[in-house]
Amino acid sequence: VCENAVIDGTFKGKLKVNDLLTVRETAIIDGDVFTDQLNVESGAVFNVNCVMGGQKIKTIQESATK
């Protein structure tokens, strides 16, 4: 879990970002993404299940810690 993230390489797995996730054009992401805001640059590979919205993320995080 992080506040903001910028991905410009390869990422596989579950990614939880509290505020802004930026996916650069060179990025390849596979997995599950939970974020409040999302910026995907043209050319990025973004093969994910994505949940957006601050309240949903907080609820998911709280459930994960129990």
C-alpha positions as CSV (number, residue, x, y, z in Angstrom):
1,V,0.0,0.0,0.0
2,C,1.3,3.4,-0.9
3,E,0.0,7.0,-1.2
4,N,1.1,7.6,-4.9
5,A,2.8,5.4,-7.4
6,V,4.5,5.7,-10.8
7,I,5.0,2.5,-12.8
8,D,7.3,2.5,-15.8
9,G,8.4,-1.1,-15.9
10,T,6.8,-4.5,-15.4
11,F,4.5,-5.2,-12.4
12,K,2.5,-8.4,-11.7
13,G,0.3,-8.8,-8.6
14,K,-1.9,-6.7,-6.4
15,L,-1.2,-3.0,-6.2
16,K,-3.0,-0.7,-3.7
17,V,-2.5,3.1,-4.1
18,N,-4.4,5.5,-1.9
19,D,-4.3,8.5,-4.2
20,L,-2.8,8.6,-7.7
21,L,-1.4,5.7,-9.8
22,T,0.5,6.8,-12.9
23,V,1.2,4.2,-15.5
24,R,3.9,5.3,-18.0
25,E,4.0,4.4,-21.6
26,T,6.7,1.8,-21.0
27,A,4.8,0.0,-18.3
28,I,3.3,-3.5,-18.4
29,I,1.0,-4.3,-15.5
30,D,-0.9,-7.5,-14.9
31,G,-3.0,-8.2,-11.8
32,D,-5.3,-6.3,-9.4
33,V,-5.2,-2.5,-9.0
34,F,-7.0,-0.5,-6.3
35,T,-6.6,3.3,-6.6
36,D,-8.5,6.5,-6.1
37,Q,-7.1,8.2,-9.3
38,L,-5.6,6.7,-12.4
39,N,-3.5,8.1,-15.3
40,V,-2.5,5.6,-18.0
41,E,-0.2,6.9,-20.7
42,S,-0.7,5.8,-24.4
43,G,1.4,2.7,-25.1
44,A,1.1,1.2,-21.6
45,V,0.0,-2.4,-21.2
46,F,-2.7,-2.4,-18.5
47,N,-4.2,-5.9,-18.1
48,V,-5.8,-5.6,-14.7
49,N,-9.0,-5.8,-12.6
50,C,-9.3,-2.2,-11.4
51,V,-11.3,-0.8,-8.5
52,M,-11.4,3.0,-8.2
53,G,-12.7,5.1,-5.4
54,G,-11.2,6.2,-2.1
55,Q,-13.9,4.7,0.2
56,K,-13.8,1.3,-1.5
57,I,-10.0,1.2,-1.2
58,K,-10.2,2.0,2.5
59,T,-12.8,-0.7,3.0
60,I,-10.7,-3.3,1.2
61,Q,-7.6,-2.3,3.2
62,E,-9.5,-2.6,6.5
63,S,-10.8,-6.1,5.5
64,A,-7.3,-7.2,4.5
65,T,-5.8,-6.3,7.9
66,K,-8.4,-8.2,9.8
